[in-house]
Amino acid sequence: MLYSDKIKAVRCFVSKKITLTILGLLIIGFSLYGCGRVVNVVTPVHPSSQTYGVIIGTVKDTSGTALSAVAVTSSGSSSATNAQGWFTVSNLTATTREVVAFTKSGYVSNQKVVAVSAGQSTFVDVKMGVAGTAQTMDAITGGTITVQTSSGLSAEVTIPANSLVDSSGTAFTGTAQVQLTPFDPTVNNDLDAFPGNFEGINTSGVTQQFKSFGFMDINITGSGSLSLSAGKTATVTIPVPDSMTVEAAALGTCPMWYYDTSDGTWRQDGSGTYDAAKQAFVGTVDHFSTWNFDVSFTRAYISGNVVDGNGNPVQGAEVRCRGEGWKWSRWESGETKTGTDGAFTRIPVENNVTFECWAEKGGKKSAVSVFGPFAAASDNAVGNIVLDAPQIQFTLAWGQNPTDLDTHLTIPSTATTTLAAERGHLWYPYAVDKGYSNLSSTYPYAILDTDDVSSYGPEVTSIYQLFGGTYRYSVHHFSGSTTISDSSASVDLIVSGGGSAGIYNFTPPIGATGANDVWIVCDIVVDSSGNISEVNTIGDFLHDIAAFSGEAFSPNSAPTYRGPAAGYSVNSLRIK
């Protein structure tokens, strides 16, 4: 569904309220009218918080462009990115080490290692590098394949004659396709494409932090994937950035590490020698994967707190650090995710350098601070990092059909709204990619982070500030075959703090009939102090509801259509 098609549907509307009738001591019923149909809404029930965790994130290429149709897999489930590069993976068992893999044809695969906390979400911003252009090589004669980097240096792999085998171990004698993709660790986006964490297991079996002099992905195919035969080695040449040549020359040799995709771990395997003429480290490898020249560094430690703009602790924020010259980064949320007090403790950083530090949660970033240099083994308090993160997030995912389900959130009015009786109505026309990202800092302090119109989702809605009253979240069947009941739809409500903190899951009941159905998912009741007092499952349907009928998505209301003469437009976010 194109945006222009949806915009035609949001011309104008008006609604009239109906009277709430008490039908007994235990059951409250009321009727909502949509194009003449009467639908009975059941008594709300209070859902229980789930014990699983959720990963939410975005995937972009190294130029910052969102990537769609990236396959996202973890130990618990799989997903894919939507047109804006967003993904969600739900129902994950709590763990300090979840390996999440990202693959897309034409790009170098990536993995991130994150922590999953019960009842919380973890946000991951992933970069993927465009795979190098395939070059041909005769497997019988072997040879050297060279790629020029953006700085004019040469990355190489030299493969001996008659050394390649296919997946069955049979000697390969045809034409091999060789793809080399070198990365520069002093370039921010290249650094973000680094798989796993900036630590690995050395030859003594000890885990150590390290910084990179350069890394390169090597992929060789023929009639399928090709590898080196037993006893054969290849020579790899990985360029060193200009700013690191003095240190590289002083080292002379540097440990080599390969990335083990089976468990998301870097493992040391041999060492390389610095070649000043090539401005590169050169070493030999016995298999093809992503290879890296890294050296360990002595650590200092930082501690502090993440707070919101009012000084309140932010739970579940992840603190990120990135070294001077961008040679290393600390992305492990297992040791950096804040607790209920907003504190983070002893994050390891390189000693005697300045570094950048910031906090993230739910796709929102704090301002970047610069700290250091700090002495080796020292503990350093860096104070508060201010992060105005979402207090609530909704994620919606579904199956192949219907093609387009839409998130609708209506928001209580405030004294600052134009009319006291107005409610905010947040849906597709007010998505971030339509230019409404400022809504996170102005009324209604909520934003549709991403909208999906071609099956599966996700759609993500974030609320940054809560007002007294009732928030209603609904899902509208905008287009496509089958029904919401048969859509495999699932909604996770993620509440970050307070007595209602946790993840609440909702799935549609039976009773949907087709397009223009509205699944009334839940209400969130907020007291006058901005605290959640109730989360209520509604779990029923309205039928024949147009997307622009704002009051159909609000508590205790009946939608009535009025023509364009009423003067409503897409520029009005409020229900009048």
N, C-alpha and C positions, 0 to 999 in steps of 0.2 A: 504494500500500500504506500503510494507516494505521499509526501508531505502535502502537496497541493490538493490531493484527494481528501485528506483529512481536514484540511483547513476549510474546505467548502462546508464541512459539517458543523463548524463551530461559529456560525454566523450569530445566532442569538437564541435566547430562550428565557422563559420566566417560569416560575413555579408557584404552587400554592400548597400550603401546609394542610395536613389533615389532623384530625383530632385523635389523640392517643386514648384508646379505650381500655380500661382495666377489665380483664375477663376472669379474674379469680385471684386467689392469694398466691398461687405458685406460678402461674403462666400468664405472661403478658403478650397480647397479640396486637398487631396493628396491620393495616392494609396499605400497600403501596400500589399506585396506579400507574401503569405504563401503557399508553395508547389503549386504554380501556380495559386492560387485564388486571385482575386482582391477584396479588401474591401474598400469602401469609408468611411472615417472618417468625422463626422460632425463637424461644427464649434464649438469650445468650448464655453460654457456659464459659467457665474459666479454664483455659488450657494449662497444661503443665509444661514447665521448661524442659527442653531436651538436654540430653547428656552429651550430644555430639558437638563438633565444631564445624565452622564453615570457612572456606577460603574464597575471597573475592579478589579480583585483580584485573589488570589491563595488560595487553601485549602490543608492543610497537616495534617497528624496525629501528635501526640505529640512527635514523634521521628523525625519529619521533612520530612517524606516520602509523596510525592504528592498523593492526593486522586482523582481518577477519578470517574465519574458518581455520584457526589454529587449533589443532587437537591438543586438549589438556587432559593428562592422565595422572592419576595418583593411585595409592594402594587401595583406596576405598571405592573410587568411581571415576568416571570420565565425563568430559564436557567439551565444549568448543567455544571459541570467541564469536561474538556477534559482529555486526558491521562496524561498530565503534571500538572493537577490540576488547570488549569486556567479557569476563567469564565468571562463573561461580561453580564451586565444587562443594556439595553439601554432604551431610551425614558422615563426617569423618571422625574416627576414633581419636580421642585426645592423645597426643604424642609430642615429644620434644623434637622429633625428627621425621617430618613428612617430606618425601622426595616427590616433587611435582614436575612432570616432563611436558615440554612444549615442542610440537613438531608441525612443520608446514613445508610443503614442496617448494624448493627454491631458496630455502633459508636454512642456516645452520641450527640444528636442534639445540635447545637449551634446557637446563634443569635448575630449579631452585629448591633449597632445603629450608623448610619453615617449621615453626611450631604450631600445633593445633591445640587450642584450649577448649575445654568443655564449656558450652554456653557462650562462646565468644567467636568473633570473626577475626581472621588474619588477612591483611591486604598485601598483595604482591604486585609490583610494577615491573614487568619483564621486558627486556629488549632482545631482539633476534637479529643477527647479522645476515645480510644477503649472501648466499653461498657464492663462492668464486666460480668463474666461468670454467666449464669442463674443458680440459685439454687432452689430446690423444697421445698415447704412448704404446709402442709395440712391446708387448709383454715378453717376447722372446729376446729382444735386444736390450730392453730396459732403457734407462736414460734419466735425464734431469728435467723436472718441470719447474718453471720459475714464474712467480707472480710479483708484479711491482706494487708496492704499497703507495698510499696517497702521498707519503713523504719522499717517494723516489727510491726507497730501499728495496732489496730483493729478498723475498721469501722463497725457499726452495725445498724440494724433496728429490733425492736421488735414489732410484730403485734399481737394484742389480738385475742382470739378465736372468730370465727363467726362474724368477723368485715368487711369482704370484700364484695363488691357488683360489679356487672357488669355495663356496660354502661346504661342499662335500669333501674338500681336501684334494681335489683333482687339479693337476697342473693346468694353468690357464695360458693358452698360446695365442690368443686373439689380440684385439686392440682394446686397451684399457682406457677408461675415462677417468682423469685425475682432476679433482677439485681441491684447491688449496684456498683457505680463507684465513689470512692473518689478521690479528687484532692488536691495536695499540693501547696499552694500559694507561697511557697518559691522556687519552681522549675519553671524556665522560661516558658517552654512549657506548663506546667499545667496552669500557670497563663494566657497564651494566649488562653486557652480553656474556660476561664471564660466567661459566656454569658452576653451580654449587657455591661453596663459600671459599674465602681466602684463607684456607687452612687445609692441611693434608697430613697423611700418615707417612713418616719418613722410613728409611730402611731399617731403623731400630724399632719400629712399631710405635713410635711416639707421635702424638698429634701436635702439630705446631702451626702457628700463624705464619703467613708469608706474604711477600709482595712480589708482583710480577714484573719481569723485564720484557715480556711479550708472550703471546699464546697463539696457537694456530690449529685450525681444524683440518684434518686430512681425510678425504673420502675418495675411495677408489672403487670403481664398478666396472663390470664387463657384462656377462650374462648374469647379473646379480652382484652382490657384494663380493669384493675381492680382498684377500689378506695375504700377509707374508707367509711363506711356507716355513716349516720348522727349521731352525738353524740359520735362517736368513735375516739380515737387518737392512734397514734403509737409513739414509743420512738426511737429517732435517736441519734447515737453517732458518732461524727465526730472528728477524731484525730487532734491534734495541733502539728505542726512541732517543732522540738527540740529548734530551735532558738527563738521561741515565747512562751515557757512555762512559763518563769518568768513573762512576761506581762500578760499572761492568768490567772495565779494564783493570781496575784495582782488584776485583775478585779473581779474574783470570778464568776460573771455572765456576759453574753454577749448577745446582741440582736440577734434574729434569723430573717432571711430574706428568702423569697422564690422568685423565678424568675417567673414573670407573662409573659408567651409567647404571650398573646393577644396584649400587647403593648410594650414589651421589657423593662419592669420596675421591679426593685427589690422592694419588699414591706416587711416592718417589720411585724412580726407576732409572738409575744411572745419573750421569752428569754431562754437561757440555762445556766446550771451551770457547772463550771469546776470541773472535776473529776481527781485529781492528779494521782490516781492509774492507771486510764485508759489513762492518758495524752490526754484528750479529753473533749470537751464540749458536754453535754447531754441535750436534750430537747424533748418536745412532739410536734407532728404535727397532723393536721387534714386532710391533703391531701398529695399526693405524687407528687413531682416535683424535681427541683434542689433546695436544701436548703444550707444555708450559715450562718456561724457565723461571723459577722462583727461588728466593732466598728468604730465610726466616729473619724476623726482626725482634729486638728486645721490646718488651711491652711496658706501657704504663696503663693506668686504669682510671676511668671516670665514673662518677655516680651523680645522681641528681633526681629531679622530679619533673613530670609532665603535668601541666595544669591548664585549665581553660582560661578564658579571658577574665573570669571572676575569681581566679585563684583556686578553684576547686580541682581536686585530683582527677586525672583522666586515666581510667583503667583500660588496659588492653592496647595502649599505644606502643608502637615499635620505634626504638631509637636507632637511627642510622648514622654511621660515621664513615668518612671517606678521606683517605690520606692525602698529604701534600703531594702535588704532582699526580694525584689519582692513580697510584700504583696498587692500592689495596682498598677494600671496602668491607665494612662489617654489616652484614645483612641477616645474621642469625637471630631470628626473633626469639628463640628459646631462652637466650640469656639477656635479652634486651626488652622484652615485653613487660610493661608496667603492671603492677598489681592494683588492688583496690585503693592503695594510698598514693598511686601515681608514681611510685619510686622506681628507678632503675639503678642497678648496683654493679660496679666493677666491670664495665665494658672495656675489653682490652683494645688499646690503640698503640700505634707505633710511638716509641719514645723520641724525644728531641726533635719533633716536627710539629708544625701547625696542621690542623685538620678541620674539615667541615663536619658539622653535626646538626641533625634535625630530627623531628619526630613525625610519625605518620599514623593515621588511623582512618579506615574507611574511605581511602582515596584522597583524604585531606592532608596537606603538609603544613608544618610550621615554617616560620622563617628559618633560614640557615644561619647558624652561628659558627664562628671560628674560634677554636680553643687551641691551647698548647703554645709552645712546646712544654712537655712534662718530662721529668726525670724518669729513668728506668725504674720499674717496680714501684713507682709512687702511686698513692691513692689520691685522687683529685676530685673535689666537689665542684661541679660546674653550675649549680643553682637550678633555676626553673627554666624549662622550655615551654613556651606558651603555644598551645594547640587547640583551636576551636574545632573539635572533631564532631561528627554526627553523634547525636544521642540515641538515635534510632535509625535502623536501616531495614528496608524490605527488599527481598530478592524474589523474583518470580521467574520460574523456568517451566518449560512444558515440552511436549513432544513435537512431532512433525506437523500434526494438525491439531487445531486450526493454525493457519499460518500467522495470524496476527491477533494476539491477546494484548490488551492494553491495561496498564496500571492506572488507577484513579485514587487519589487521596484528597479528602476534603478536610479543611483545617478550621478550628474555631476562630471566630472574629476576635479582634482586640480593640482597645480604645484608640489605637492609631489607625485603624481602617476607616475608610471614607464613611461608611454607614455601620452603626453598631450591629445591625442584623446580618451583615455580610459574612459569608464563609469563604475561605480560599478553596479553589478547586485546581489541583495540580494534576496535569495529564500531558499527553503527547506534545501539544504545541509549546509547552514550557520546559522542554528538555534542555540539558546543557548544550547539546550540539545545535540547538536553535538560538543560542546566545543568551540564555537565561541563567548563567552560572551565578550572577549576582544575587539570585533569590536565596542563596545560602546565608547572606548577611543582611537581608531586608525581609520584610513580611512577604511570604509566610514562613521564612527561615526554613525552607524545605525545597528540594530540587530533585527532578527526575534525572539521575546521572546518565542513564542510557536507556534507549527504547529499541525494541527489536520488532521488525515487521516481516520476518521471513523464517518463522518457526524457531523453536527451541529456547529462545531468550539468550541471556537473561535480560530482565528489566530490573534496575536497581533504583530505589527511591531513598533519599536520606533526609532526615529531619535534624536540624541543628539547634533549635530552640523550641521549647514546649510552652503552650499557652493553656490556661484553664479551660476545660470543656472536653468535648469528645472528638477525637480524630477517627475518621472512618476510612478503611482501606478496602477497595473493591477491584475486581478484574472484569473488564468488558470484552466480550467476543466481538471484535471489530470485523474480521473477515476470515474466510477459509472454511473448509468442510469439517465435519463431525461437530462435537459439542465440547463445552468446557468439562462436562462430566467425564468425557472419554479422552481428554487431552493429556493425561498424566501430569497435569499441572501441580506444582508444589510451591508454596510460599513460605519463606523463612522470615520471621520477624525477629530482628536482633536488637535487643535492648542492652545498652552498654553499662548503665550504672543504676544505683538505687535498689530498693527492695524488690523490684521486678526484673532485675538484670537476668539475662539468659536468652535462649533461642526458643521461639515458639513456632511450631510448624503447622501449616494448614493445607489440606487437600480438599478438592471440591466434592460435594455430595452428589448423589444422583438427582435428576430432575431438570438438567439443562435441555434446551430444545434446539438451539442453533445460533446463528448470527444475531447480534443485538441482545443476547442474554447478558445479565450482570450477576456475577457471583459476589455477593456481599460477604467478604472474608472475615473481618473483625473490626471491633471498636477498641480504641485506647482511651480510657478516661483519665484526664489529668486534673489535679486539684488547682486551687488558686495560686499555689506556690510553685507550680510547674513540675510537680512530682506525679508520677504515674500511680494512680490508685487502683485501677483495674485494667486487665486485658481480657476482652470478651470475644469468644468465638460467636459469629453470627451464622454463617454456613447455610445460606439459602439463596434463591434466585429471584431476580426480576426479569421480565421478558419484554421484548420489543422496546428497548430503550436506546435512543440515539446517543452517541457519544457526547454531544454537546449539552445534554439534559442534566445540567450540573446538580440540581437538587435531588435527582434520582440516586446520586451517590452520597447523599447526606442523611443523617439520622432523621427519622420521622417526617419524611417529605414525600411529595408526589410531583412528578415532572409534568409540565404542560408546555407545549411548544408555542412560541410566538414568532412571527415573521421578522424579516430584517428591519422593519420600521421601528422596532423597539430600540435599535441603536447599539446593540451589543456587538462586540468584535473580539477577535483573537487577542487584542491588546489588553483586554480586561481579564484579570485572573480571578475575579470574584463572582460569586453567585449573588444575584440581586433579586 
